[in-house]
Amino acid sequence: MRKHLLAAALLAALAGCQKPADAPTAASAATPGAAADAADPAADAAFAALSKRAVDTWMQLSPVGATQTGDHRYDSELDDLSAAGRQKSLEASKQLLADLDKLQVTKLSRENQVDAAILRNQLQSDIWSSEVSQSWAWDPQVYNGLAGGAIYGLMAREFAPLPERLKSATARMEKIPALFAQARANLDPARVPQINAQTVAKQNQGILSIVDTFIAPHVKELPDADAQRLQAAIDGLKKAVAEQQTWLDKTLVPNAKGDFRIGAEKYDQKLKFALNSSLSRAEIKQRAEAELKRVREEMYGIARTVLKDRPNVPALVDAPSDAQQQAAIEAALELAYAQHPARDKVVEDAKASLASSTEFVRSKNLLTLPDAPVDIILMPEFQRGVAVAYCDSPGPLDKNLKTFYAVSPIPDDWSAQQAESFLREYNGRMIHLLSIHEGVPGHYVEGWHSAKFPSTLRGVLRSGTFAEGWAVYTERMMQEQGYLDNDPLFHLVQLKFYLR
């Protein structure tokens, strides 16, 4: 139900840090003193029923999420973010949490104890998000993501015959104008951060590109009545998108005065839910600062190696000052920045690097590779402007469907200077890291293995912390295994990416 964006830098960096030997695992911390051999079949049966009810409830209340998960019972429906719809979801979460509280968790099997801890964290997070965070009131991306995902999730993968998916898309397009109306009613411009408003204003038209790509070419393949209804839905959607664009440009963007910072109290609670951990900001900061120091010292050592005997390089002393360390690292990174793809070759290079990383993993027999396909695609327009790349795995309930490794192209309206700046950062070695992180052996591989786990609840609530931590771990693992012939500049770029 969640896409694991490259932008999840905090989770990635955190998960990449070394865990102290005495730190509790998520499972043991969640159920202190619980015995693994004290399982009661009746308790496990009751929890299984509750888990199924929780998943069924989420699917019914979030049809777009259900489609992405692989539950296609609600493919014609759309999430209801009206006041009544939000209240219904909130009450459902509170009831599920109350029912979970009635269970004796210590009598569950160890696997179910872990699932119970995950379920509790999710329900508490959902309640807090509805009552306190209230993204529905300040984040227009909630609505834009739903509108685009409602259609894209139906059309991107062939989980059902095309006419069936087109019929569902028709029904959803007919409902999207009401979703936009809910956005205009719910969003308070005084609370909306300017960057969120501007991003969605640029993304809004992207929903029509999904229609043009996946739907419009097939209208005439349907029976007349279905084709007429589909065309009417397309026409209605175009009108609704235009109306929404006018509101975004003339009302929301000019009046968006919110602060993207949510404050210490909310941040601490959100962090706790996101990580499913009791780690405090102070502990995280302490770990991060220690890791920053260690990694920069390692980067300086690599810089000394690659700059040795080159002319006009900074001082490469044994005990550098912070400024000397920075100068050497920058000079070495410049060597990597100079080798980057052409403006129109980023996706092409991503395909080549994915093939390279896959062959390396196979030749070294590092892990079991998926038997389901992965495609590198241009990131859909409605999702651009947030991350350079992401991995879109099929839902845990959809089997043997494609994974998409989406790469955002350089915008056509970017100047040559903007494009050059981007390409220096996303140089040839960084593209290799992207394909490791998003593809093999990163998110694509982890997502495939995750979907094979027998717990439906755990599949639906797939851990973003683990997914990002795994992807970052594989970047380091590939470097340690000698990827790109032990290229020191690849190692340097990998460490920079890790720090990010």
N, C-alpha and C positions, 0 to 999 in steps of 0.2 A: 504494500500500500504506500510505500515511501520510495522515492528515488534517492539514491545515495550520491549526492553532489560532491564534486571536487571542493566546493566551497566549505564543506564541513571540516574546516581546518582544526578547530579546537578538539573535536573528537579524535581526529586522525593523530594529531600531535600527542594528545594525552595517551591514547592507546599505544602509541609507539614508544612511550617512555618505559623504562624498566620498572616492574612492580616489586616493591620490597618483598623479601621472602616470607615475612609474617603477615602480609596483607591478606585479609579474608577474600575469598571468592564471592561472586555475586550470590551464588546459591547458599553458601554457608552463612553469609552475612544476613541473608533474608530470613533464614530459618535456624537461628541459634539453638543449639542443643537438640535439634531434631535427629532422630535415629534413622539411618537408611534402611534398617531391617524391620521397622515397626509398621509396615504398611498394612492397612485394613482394606480388604477388597470392597467393602461397602462404602468407605470414605472415597476410595478411588473412583467408584462408579458414580457417586454423587458429584465429584469434581468433574468427571468426564461430561456429565449432563450439563453442568454449569458452563463448562468451556464451550460446548456446542451451542448453548443458548447465547453466550456472549458473542461468539462469531456470527451466529445467525442474526443477532440484533444489529451488530455493526454493518453487516451486509445490507440489511433492509433499510437502515437509516442513512447509509452512504452508498448509494447505487454506483457512483463513479468509482469509489474505492473497491466495491465488490467486483466490478468488471476487471480492474487492474489486478485483483487478487486471483481471478479465475473463476469466480462464482457468477454465472451468467443468468441467474433468475431475475435480475432487476435491470437488464440491459436497456430497457426502454424508459427507465425512470431517472430522475435527477435529484440530487441532494436538496433538501428544503432548509434554507437558512433564514426563513422568516422567524419572527419571534416565537410563533407556535412550534415551528420545526425545531428550533434550538432548545426550547423547553422540553420537548419530547425526548430529545437525545440526552439532555441533562438528567431527566428523571430516570431514564433507562440505565444510565451509568450508575446513579446512586442506588438503584434497586439491585443491580448486579453486585455492587460492592457490599451492600448489606447482606446479600445471600452468600457471598464469599466469606464474610465475617462469621457466619454461622457454622462454617465447616471447621473441623479440627485438623488443621494443616499438618500437625505433627504425626497424624495417622496416615498420611498419604505416602505413596512411594516416593523415592528420591526424585525421580523425573517429574512427578506431579508437584512436589514441593517447589521445584524450580519454576515450573509453569505457573503455580499459584502466586509466587513472588512477582513474576513478570506480569501476570494479569492484574494483580493489585496495583502495581506501579502504573500500569496503563490506565486503569479506571480512575485512580487518584489524579493522574495527569489530565485526563479528559475533563474531569469535574473542575479542576483548577483552571484549565484553559478556557472553559466556558464562563466561569464565574469571575475570574480574576484577570487573566491575560486578555480575553475578549478580542482575539484577532479579527473576528467578524466585524468589529467596529472601527478598526484602524488599518487593516492590511488589505488593500485591493487585490493583491496577488491571490488571496483565497478564492475569490470569485473568478478571476481570469484563469487560474489553474484548473478550477472545476469545469469551466466552459470549454476550454481547449481539451482537457483530459477526457471529458464526456464523449467527444467524437473520436479523438485520436485513439483512445483505449479500445474502441470498437473496431477501428479500421486498420490499425497498424499490423495486427496479427490475424492469421487465418484460423481462428478457433472454431468458426462455424461457416457455413456457406455464405457467399457474398450477399445474395438477396436477403437473407435473414439479418445480417449485420446492417445492411442498408435500411431495413425496416426499423430496426432499433435506433439507428442514427436519425432517421426521420422523426421519430417520437421525441428524441432528446432535443433535436434542433427546435422543435415546436415549443419546448419548455425553456430554452435558454433565454428568451426575452424576459421571462418572469424572474430568472436568476439575476439578470442585469438590473431589473427593477428592485430586487432585494438588496443588491449592492448599493444602489443609490439611496435606498431608505436606511440602510444600516450604517454605512460609513459616515463617520464624523470628520470632515476635513480638518478640523482643529486638532485631531488626534493622528491624522495620517502623515507619516514622514514624507518629506518631499521626494526622496529617492525612490520610495515605493510607488508614489503616484506617477513619477516620470517613467519609471520602468514599465509599468502597466500600460501607460499611454502609448509606449512604443510597441508593446507586445499585442495590443488589442486586435489589430487587423490580422494578426497571424492565424486566428481561428479560421478565417476565410481561405487561407492557403491550404489548410487541412481539407476543407471542402473541395477546393479546386484540384487537389492532388488525388484524393482517395475516393471522392463521391461523385462529383459532377461528370466525370467521363463515363459513368455507369448508369446514368439515369435512364437512358433508352433501353437498357437491358431488362428493365422491370416491366411487368404487366402495366397496361395503361393507367389503371386507377392508382396503383402504387407509385408509378412514375409522376403522375400529376401531383400527388400528395407530397412526394419528395421534392419536386421542384418548388412547390408552394412553401415548403419548409425552408428551402435554401433562400428563396426570395425574402421570407420573413426574417431569417437570420441576418442577411445582408443589411436589411433595414435596422434591425436591432443593434448590430455592430456599429453602424454609422451613428445611431443615436447615442450609444455608449461612448463613442469616440468624441462626440461633441461635448458630452458631459465631462469626460476626463479632461479634455483640453481647456474647456471654458469655466468649469466649476471646480473640479477636484485639484488639478495641478496648481492653478493660481492661489488656491486657498489652503493648500496642504501645509500645515504649520506644526505638525507633530514632531516629537523628538524620537529618533530611532532607539535611543537608550531607554531601557525600561526601568532603570533604578536598581539599587543593590538588593533590596528585599525580593523583588520579583525575579531578578536574575538568579539569585541563589536558589530559589525554589525551582525555577525552570531548569537550571543546571542539574539539580538533584534528580529531577524526572528524566532529563535527557540522557544522563549517564547511568541512571539506576544505581546510584552510588552515594555514599555519604561523604565523599571527598569534598573538602571545603575549597573556596577560592584561594585561601591562603596556602593550603597544601598543594593545590595545583600550580599556583604561582611559584612556590618554592621548587617544585619538581622542574617546572619549565625553565626557571632561571639557571638551575644547575645543568640541565640538558643543553641550554643555549651556550653556556660557557664551554662545556665539553665538545660540542659539535663544532663550534667556531675554532677551537684549538685544532681539531682534526682537519677542518677546511684549510687552516693556515699551513699545516704540514703538507697537504696536497699542493697548495699554491706554491710553496717553496720548491717542490719537486718539478712542477711543470714550467716554472719560470726560470729555473736554474740555467745559467749560461745564455739566457736571452738578453738582448741589449735593451737599455732604457727601462729597466724594471725597478719597482720600489725596493727599498731596503728589505733584506730577508734575514733578519737577525734572529738569534736563538731565543731571546726574551723580548718579544715585541711589545710596544705599547698598544693600546686599543686602536689608535690611529694607524699605526704601522700594520697591525693585523688586518684592519679593514682595507687598507690600500693594496696589500698583497692579494687578498681574496678577490677584490674587484678586478685587479689586473688579470688574474687567472680566469675569472669568469668571462672576461671580455673575449678570451680565445674561444669559449663555447658560444657566446652570443653571435660571433661572426659567422658561424656555420648554421644557417637556418633555412627553412624551406621558402620557396617563392610564395608570394601573396596568394596565389590560386592553387597551391599544392599542399596545403596543410592536411586536408582529408586524405589525399593520395599518400602522403608520408605516414599518416596514421595507419593506413591499411598495410603499408610495407612493414612498419615497426611491429604491428600486431602479429603479422606472419613470422617475423624474426623472433619475437619473444616466445611464441607458441612452439616454434621449432627448437629453440633452446631448451625449454622445459621438457619437451619430448625427448630430445637427445640425452639430457641429463637424468631423465626419469625422476623428476623432482616431485611429481604428484600425479594423481589421476585426473586426466583432462576430460572435460564434458563431451558427451556424445550428441548434445543438442547444438544447433548452429548459432553463430553470432554474426551480425551484420554491422558494418560501420555505416552510419547514415549522417546526413546533414541534420543538425538539431532543428526540430520544428520551430517555426518563427515565434509561436506563442510562448515558448520556453526559453528564448534567448535573452541575454542580458544579465543572467545570474551566475552562470558557470561556463567555463570554456568547454567542458565535456562532462558527460555523465554516463553511467551504465544503467540501462533500463532492462532489468531481468523480467521474464514472464512471471505472472503471479504463482504462488505456491500451489494453487489448485489447477493451474494450466500445465499440462505435461508436454514435453518435447517441442515446445514452441521456441521461436527465435529470441535471443537476447540482442538488444540494440546498444551499440557503443556509439553514442551521439556526439558529434563534434560541431561546435559552432563556427561557421565561416566568418571571415573578416567582413564586417559590414561594408557595403558598397560605398556608403557616404563617408567612410574614414579617409582622411588625408594620407598621403604617402608617409608623412612623419608618424602619424598614429599607427599605421600598419607596420612600419619598421620597428617602432617601440614594442609592439605586441610580438613580432616575430623574433626579436632579440630574446625576449623572455621565453617564448615557446619555440626555442631553437631545436635543432635536430635531436639533441640528446634529451631535451625535455619532452619531445614528442614520443620518444621511446618510453620515458617514464609514464606519460599519460596512458600509453597502451598497456603497460604493465599494471598500472593502478586500476584502470577501468576494465581492462580485458584479461589478459593471461600473464601471470596467475592471480590477478586481483579480483575485482568485483564479479566479473563474469563467471569465474571458476567457483568462488565462494557462494554465489547465488545459486548455482546449479547444485552444489553439495547441500546447501541449506534446504532447498526444495525437496530433497530426498529424506529429510528427517521425518519420522512418523507423526510427530505432534503437529496437528493442524494449527492449534493455537500459537505455538512457537513459530510456525511458518508465517502466519499472518502478522505476528508481532516481531518479525525479524529485527535483530538488534543492529541499529545504525552504528552504535559504538563499536561493536565487533566488526561489522562490515568495513568501516573506515580503518580500524586498527589493522585488520588483515591486509587491506590494500597497501597501507603504508609499510607494514612488515615485509610484504613481498618486494617492494622497491629495494629495500636493504638486502633482502635475501638474494635477489637476482644479482645485485652488485657483488655481494660476497661470493657468489658462485662463479663469478668471472664473466658476466654478460658484457658484450662488446669488447671482448679480448682484454678485460681488466683495464679499460681506458680510464685514466685518472680524471679526465675532465667529466666523464659520465659520473664518476663517484662524487666529484665536486658538485655537479648539478643536482644529483640525487640528495646530497646533504642540504643544499639550499631549499629544495622542494620539501624536504622533511621539516626544516625550520618553519617554512610557510605554514 
